[in-house]
Amino acid sequence: MGRKTVALSLDENIYKDYKKFCEENSMILSRKVETFMKKELEQNNKKGIK
């Protein structure tokens, strides 16, 4: 499956802090967001929500 570039509007301070957190822990911010979204979908699918 391909990759999709998106634009998001986020709280500036939260973004800055989380970006720093990812950098300090050798993580890619976009992959962390993607993982969060995937987990949310999986949890909701278990509850029967589509």
Secondary structure, 3 states (H helix, E strand, C coil): CCCCCCCCCCCHHHHHHHHHHHHHCCCCHHHHHHHHHHHHHHHHHHCCCC
